[in-house]
Amino acid sequence: MSNNTVSAVNEIDVAVIGGGQSALAVAYFLRRACIGYVVFDNQPAPGAAWQHAWDSFHPFSPAQWSSLPGWLMPATSEAYPSREHVIRYLTEYEKRYEIPVQRPVQVTSISQRANGLLLSTDHGEWLAKAVVSATGTWGHPYIPEYPGQADFGGEQVHSAHYKNPEAFRGKRVLVVGGGNSGAQILAELSQVCHVTWVTLEAPTFLPDDVDGRVLFERATERWKAQVEGRPDPAPAGGLGDVVMVPPVREARERGVLKSVRPFVHFVNDGVVWADGTRSQADAVVWCTGFRPALEHLRPLNVINAAGRVDVMEGRSVAQPGLWLVGYGEWCGFASATLIGVMRSARSAAAQIKEYLSSFEEQTA
């Protein structure tokens, strides 16, 4: 499709915003339902946020448990697929299902119109009957505020922009954040520099035989319990706990998989701890997570105080023509994972099909 700027408003049934796993899963089910749609991706090539993950990043599920609907991810010789393997899979998935992607197109805002939702982009305007927001979180990294942070003279980088340990060789580095990104980045940094792992509380390490497959099964059990009206089983160990992938296990064997509680404030050359002692630091790697990237929805007045959108089964409560897929547990159990997004995507497509039927009746 041409990316030339046009002045006329293009009319479509469904607009899917985002080019990652969630957008592709929704596209698969819209295609199966014979619903017309267009996917808008602000990245220059397929792969979405996976293009920006650090060089050694691996998802923590085997390939067959990291698959989108319709086509299993090809197997790999490694226990867990590489970042490049995932990008190739997403690229081929687009081709396999002939997904109509406009890229790079930045959707700047969505606003209500009498006959649908108007998407304003850097390549023209589009009027959609329904919109699926699947922009994920990578575009909105979160860094907590600490006193004196602006005075710190060292480097600060979020895990969203961390690439590899070479830039930190021989330096004194603080890795802040206790999830999987913190553990994996600590593991490789500890081989080339002096690193201190800072976490709010002691990290939870899952047993060595627990990976993304098991976590997805647990999320499925929670979903079934909710559907059947049973109490949430909430088994120990969730998607935020540290999976013992090979580099993290190796770091444990070297005795470096240890964390300390947070410092109190920054100074020019480092940080001050709760007991008043100071530590010099050359850099901080923030592994402190992300927030939903929802700025394009602001004109619809659907973003709540927590920076999310109130949804029921993935559909906006306040805006009936809007669905949100893949942002995390509030959009559906395990919906931010490759395999876990399938349920949310299928549900969204089924609801959209019903909505479009009623939309046609109302506007006839």
Secondary structure, 3 states (H helix, E strand, C coil): CCCCCCCCEEEEEEEEECCCHHHHHHHHHHHHCCCCEEEECCCCCCCHHHHHCCCCCCCCCCHHHCCECCECCCCCCCCCCCHHHHHHHHHHHHHHCCCCEECCCCEEEEEEECCEEEEEECCEEEEEEEEEECCCCCCCECCCCCCCHHHCCCEEEEHHHCCCHHHHCCCEEEEECCCHHHHHHHHHHCCCCEEEEECCCCCCECCCCCCHHHHHHHHHHHHHHHHCCCCCCCCCCCCCCECCCHHHHHHHHCCCCCEECCCCEEECCEEECCCCCEEECCEEEECCCECCCCHHHHHHCCECCCCCECEECCEECCCCCEEECCCCHHHCCCCCCCCCHHHHHHHHHHHHHHHHHHHHHHHC
